[in-house]
Amino acid sequence: MDNNKLHKLNESTFNDSSSVDSVQHQHNDHAEHTPDTASLAADNFAGKAKGKAGFGRIVKAAGYSADGFMAAYKNEAAFRQAFWLNLVLLIVIIFIPLAISMKMILLIASFLSIIVELFNTGLEASIDHTSTQQHPLAKIGKDVGSAAQFLALTLLFILWMMALSTLLF
């Protein structure tokens, strides 16, 4: 069934004067109305641009990831700061005498702060692409991304303080 027929069916069902409670719903009708996601992905531009599957897709994805790292590093001072901070912390993790489990936790927290900063950078770029005018919802989006990064860095700081305290006591 095509989307126009489905839309008209839904309109007639819910515009009917009868109550929603009296509408009979057949669960086995879902398969008929549910689009095949594989055919949808193949029909859209993104599906064609990404290619099919296999090793070539992995290579392309790695290239897109490298482009993302480069764009974040080039365009976002906060990403550069987080990158260099975590690189220094990684070097310290190698040489500091901590249990391997503690080193793993610190490494996870470092990666988490970089990941959150990448999401924050992407969110800000998307909001700025939509409009550079000030808008309350744009401010909320950017502030929430900033708050997420603040929490990730706070977690990183607390875990490092806890790890260093084990060396002192």
URCOR-V294466 format. One record per run of one state. SS is the DSSP state (helix for helix, strand for strand, loop for the rest). FROM is the first residue (numbers start at 1). LEN is the number of residues. If there is no record, write none. Layout:
BEGIN
ss = (SS,SS)
from = (FROM,FROM)
len = (LEN,LEN)
END
This chain:
BEGIN
ss = (loop,helix,loop,helix,loop,helix,loop,helix,loop,helix,loop,helix,loop,helix,loop,helix,loop,helix,loop)
from = (1,3,15,20,23,27,34,37,44,45,51,55,76,77,96,100,131,136,169)
len = (2,12,5,3,4,7,3,7,1,6,4,21,1,19,4,31,5,33,1)
END
